[in-house]
Amino acid sequence: MVTIREREISDFSPKSGTDALIPADAVRGHWVTRFAPDWLKPYARLARWDRPIGWWLLMWPCWWSAAMVAAHRGADYPNLWHLALFTIGAIAMRGAGCTYNDIVDRDIDAGVERTKMRPIPSGAVSAKQALAFAVVQSLAGLAVLLQFNLFTIVLGICSLVVVAIYPFMKRIMSWPQLVLGFAFNWGALVGWAATQGELGWAPVFLYLGGIAWTIGYDTIYAHQDRRDDAIIGVKSTARLFADHSHAGIGLFYGIAIAMWAAAFWFAGLHWPAYAGLACAGGHLIWQVATLDIDNGPRCLMLFRSNRDFGWILFAGLVADCLLAG
């Protein structure tokens, strides 16, 4: 019988030329693997272009906030220019963050089966080359940020403090997912500020709900590595919750729904937003109900399903815009 770990290892298949080995959690048949030139592939994998779920998760709080403020102001639909900028910014900054994280974690990644063939520990890219690539991606993110008002620019720059400390949290605390939530949901504040030029209770509660959501989905993701993490001393909520993970994830998903309901109330939204939230809540219940923490592929699938969760919540907010408009 093939174990989960053996199945994960078997997903690393060598390619010809200078191609790095394909990570187990990469999207099969992705354009990075099929069409990117050999020199680009290690950098594309540093930025996780072959694993787009990360930028989706970074983008969704931005889009939700943009749609929420549009409904709050009575607009017919969210600002499409802002949505485009948030998408580009999410891809650039997610890539920069992952590259920075890989530089910091290169020794840890070398000791974990799922990550040992990442570009830096595998030798496909040096730490100096990765740092230069992180700077280029950060500059692209800065170019996007400069399109907004001054308050939003300052607010966006403040997020870099959280981004900088996150990779070190797994070494010193059992709640690195909490710090990841601080970083990944900053867009809930930025999306509102980009239109209003200030913050309010609605984006703050949207942000708090996003943090709880991140703790939930990243705990699911972390269960893929918890055995290796225990060996090398990396901490996570997956290790902390252990056999109580269903209850822990369910609790934080419940907090997320409550916080988002409060955000909608403060924003003065209408029934379509709450209907979308109810449907999204059903999706989270399905995640918890079908989770098997000992099944790595299942954990990865449920983690990725949060892209669809984002669409459900966003659809409700857009429907609210149409009603309000």
C-alpha positions in Angstrom: 0.0 0.0 0.0 1.4 3.4 -1.0 1.5 5.9 1.9 0.5 9.5 1.5 4.1 10.6 1.9 5.3 8.2 -0.7 2.5 9.4 -3.0 3.7 13.0 -2.5 7.3 12.1 -3.2 6.3 10.3 -6.4 4.8 13.5 -7.7 8.3 15.0 -8.0 9.2 13.9 -11.6 12.5 15.0 -13.1 12.4 16.9 -16.4 15.0 17.3 -19.1 17.5 20.2 -19.5 17.6 22.7 -16.7 14.1 22.2 -15.6 13.7 21.9 -11.9 11.6 19.1 -10.4 7.9 19.7 -10.3 6.5 20.3 -6.7 3.8 17.9 -5.6 1.3 20.8 -5.0 1.9 22.5 -8.4 -1.0 22.5 -10.8 -0.6 19.7 -13.3 -0.2 20.8 -16.9 0.4 24.4 -15.9 1.9 26.8 -18.5 5.0 27.1 -16.4 5.7 23.4 -16.8 4.6 23.2 -20.5 5.7 26.4 -22.1 8.0 28.5 -19.9 11.7 28.5 -21.1 14.1 26.6 -18.8 15.8 29.7 -17.5 12.4 31.1 -16.3 11.0 28.0 -14.6 13.0 28.2 -11.3 11.9 31.9 -10.9 8.3 31.1 -11.8 8.3 28.4 -9.1 9.9 30.8 -6.6 6.9 33.1 -7.3 4.5 30.1 -7.2 3.1 31.0 -10.6 2.4 27.3 -11.0 0.4 27.4 -7.8 -2.0 30.3 -8.3 -4.2 29.6 -5.3 -1.9 31.8 -3.2 -2.6 35.0 -5.2 -6.3 34.2 -5.3 -6.3 34.0 -1.5 -4.3 37.3 -1.3 -6.6 39.0 -3.9 -10.0 38.0 -2.5 -10.0 40.3 0.6 -9.2 43.2 -1.8 -12.0 42.3 -4.2 -14.5 41.7 -1.3 -13.6 45.1 0.2 -13.9 46.9 -3.2 -17.3 45.3 -3.8 -18.4 46.1 -0.2 -17.5 49.7 -0.5 -19.2 49.9 -3.9 -22.5 48.6 -2.4 -22.0 50.9 0.6 -21.8 53.9 -1.8 -24.7 52.7 -3.9 -22.6 52.0 -7.0 -23.9 49.6 -9.7 -20.7 47.5 -9.6 -17.2 47.5 -8.0 -14.5 49.8 -9.5 -13.2 47.6 -12.3 -9.9 49.5 -12.5 -9.3 48.8 -8.8 -10.1 45.2 -9.3 -7.5 45.0 -12.1 -4.9 46.7 -10.0 -5.6 44.4 -7.0 -5.2 41.4 -9.2 -1.8 42.5 -10.6 -0.7 43.6 -7.1 -1.7 40.2 -5.6 0.3 38.3 -8.1 3.3 40.5 -7.7 3.3 40.7 -3.9 2.4 37.0 -3.4 5.4 36.2 -5.6 7.7 38.6 -3.8 6.5 37.2 -0.4 7.0 33.6 -1.4 10.5 34.4 -2.8 11.4 36.1 0.4 10.0 33.3 2.5 12.0 30.7 0.5 15.2 32.7 1.1 14.6 32.7 4.8 13.4 29.1 4.9 15.9 27.5 2.6 17.4 25.3 5.3 14.0 24.2 6.6 12.7 23.5 3.1 15.7 21.2 2.4 14.5 19.0 5.3 10.9 18.6 4.2 9.9 16.2 1.4 7.3 18.4 -0.1 9.6 21.4 -0.3 13.1 20.1 -0.7 13.0 20.5 -4.5 12.1 24.2 -4.4 14.5 26.3 -6.5 16.8 27.4 -3.7 17.4 24.2 -1.7 17.6 22.2 -5.0 20.3 24.6 -6.3 18.4 25.8 -9.3 18.6 29.4 -8.1 21.0 31.0 -5.6 19.9 33.1 -2.6 21.3 36.2 -4.2 19.4 35.6 -7.4 16.2 35.0 -5.5 16.7 38.2 -3.6 17.1 40.2 -6.8 13.9 38.6 -8.1 12.1 39.5 -4.9 13.1 43.1 -5.3 11.8 43.2 -8.9 8.5 41.8 -7.9 8.2 44.2 -5.0 8.8 47.1 -7.3 6.0 45.9 -9.5 3.8 45.8 -6.4 4.9 49.3 -5.5 4.0 50.6 -9.0 0.4 49.2 -8.5 0.2 50.8 -5.0 1.2 54.2 -6.3 -2.0 54.3 -8.4 -4.1 54.9 -5.3 -4.5 57.8 -2.9 -1.9 58.8 -0.3 -3.7 57.2 2.6 -3.9 53.9 0.7 -0.2 54.1 -0.2 0.8 54.6 3.4 -1.5 51.8 4.5 -0.1 49.4 1.9 3.5 50.1 2.9 2.6 49.4 6.6 1.8 45.8 5.6 5.4 45.2 4.8 6.2 45.0 8.5 4.0 41.9 8.9 5.3 40.4 5.7 8.8 40.8 6.9 8.3 39.0 10.2 6.0 36.2 9.0 8.7 33.6 7.9 10.3 33.7 11.4 7.0 33.0 13.3 7.0 29.3 12.6 10.2 29.0 14.6 9.0 30.8 17.8 5.2 30.3 18.0 2.5 27.8 17.4 0.3 30.4 15.6 2.2 31.4 12.5 -1.2 31.1 10.7 -2.3 34.1 12.7 0.5 36.3 11.4 -0.1 35.0 7.9 -3.7 36.1 8.4 -2.5 39.6 9.3 -0.5 39.8 6.1 -2.8 38.0 3.6 -6.0 40.0 4.5 -4.5 43.5 4.5 -6.3 44.0 1.2 -9.6 44.1 3.2 -8.4 47.5 4.5 -6.8 48.6 1.3 -9.8 47.9 -0.9 -12.0 50.2 1.2 -9.4 52.9 1.6 -8.7 53.0 -2.1 -12.2 54.4 -2.6 -13.0 56.1 0.7 -9.5 57.5 1.6 -10.1 56.4 5.2 -11.1 53.3 7.2 -14.1 52.4 9.2 -15.7 49.6 11.2 -16.8 47.7 8.0 -13.3 47.1 6.6 -11.9 46.4 10.1 -14.4 43.6 10.6 -13.9 42.3 7.1 -10.2 42.2 8.0 -10.8 40.3 11.3 -13.0 37.8 9.5 -10.3 37.3 6.9 -7.7 36.5 9.6 -9.9 33.9 11.1 -10.6 32.4 7.7 -6.8 32.2 7.0 -6.2 30.4 10.3 -8.7 27.8 9.2 -7.6 27.2 5.6 -3.9 27.4 6.4 -4.3 24.9 9.2 -5.8 22.5 6.6 -2.8 23.2 4.3 -0.3 22.7 7.1 -1.5 19.2 7.8 0.4 18.1 4.8 3.6 18.8 6.5 2.9 18.2 10.2 5.0 15.1 10.5 8.1 16.7 8.9 7.4 19.8 10.9 7.5 17.9 14.1 10.9 16.3 13.2 12.6 19.6 12.3 10.9 21.7 15.0 8.6 23.9 12.8 5.4 25.0 14.6 1.9 25.4 13.2 -1.7 25.3 14.2 -1.9 21.9 12.5 0.5 20.5 15.1 -1.2 22.6 17.9 -4.8 21.5 17.1 -3.7 17.9 16.2 -6.7 15.6 16.6 -8.9 18.5 17.5 -8.3 20.2 14.1 -11.9 19.8 13.0 -13.2 21.7 16.0 -10.4 24.3 15.8 -10.9 25.0 12.1 -14.7 25.0 12.5 -14.4 27.5 15.3 -12.3 29.9 13.3 -14.5 29.5 10.2 -17.5 30.4 12.5 -15.7 33.5 13.8 -15.0 34.5 10.2 -18.6 34.3 9.2 -19.6 36.3 12.3 -17.0 39.0 11.6 -18.1 39.3 8.0 -21.7 39.6 9.0 -20.8 42.5 11.3 -18.8 44.1 8.4 -21.8 43.9 6.1 -24.0 45.4 8.8 -21.7 48.4 9.4 -21.5 48.9 5.6 -25.3 49.0 5.4 -25.5 46.1 3.0 -28.7 44.3 1.9 -30.0 40.7 1.7 -28.0 39.6 -1.3 -24.7 40.0 0.6 -26.0 38.0 3.5 -27.4 35.3 1.2 -23.9 35.1 -0.4 -22.4 34.9 3.1 -24.8 32.0 4.0 -23.9 30.1 0.9 -20.2 30.7 1.6 -20.7 29.5 5.1 -22.1 26.3 3.7 -18.9 25.8 1.7 -16.8 26.2 4.9 -19.0 23.6 6.7 -18.4 21.2 3.8 -14.6 21.7 4.1 -14.7 20.8 7.8 -17.1 17.9 7.4 -15.0 16.3 4.6 -11.6 17.0 6.0 -9.2 14.0 6.6 -6.1 15.4 8.3 -4.2 12.2 7.4 -4.9 12.5 3.7 -2.5 15.0 2.2 -4.1 15.2 -1.3 -7.5 15.8 0.4 -6.0 18.6 2.5 -4.6 20.2 -0.6 -7.9 20.0 -2.5 -9.9 21.5 0.3 -7.3 24.3 0.7 -7.5 25.1 -3.0 -11.3 25.1 -2.8 -11.1 28.4 -1.0 -10.8 30.0 -4.4 -14.4 28.9 -5.0 -15.4 30.1 -1.6 -14.1 33.6 -2.6 -16.2 33.6 -5.7 -19.3 32.8 -3.7 -18.8 35.6 -1.2 -17.8 38.1 -4.0 -20.9 37.1 -6.0 -23.1 38.0 -3.1 -21.5 41.4 -2.7 -21.8 42.2 -6.5 -25.5 41.2 -6.3 -25.8 43.7 -3.4 -24.2 46.4 -5.6 -26.8 45.7 -8.4 -29.6 46.0 -5.9 -28.2 49.1 -4.2 -27.5 50.7 -7.6 
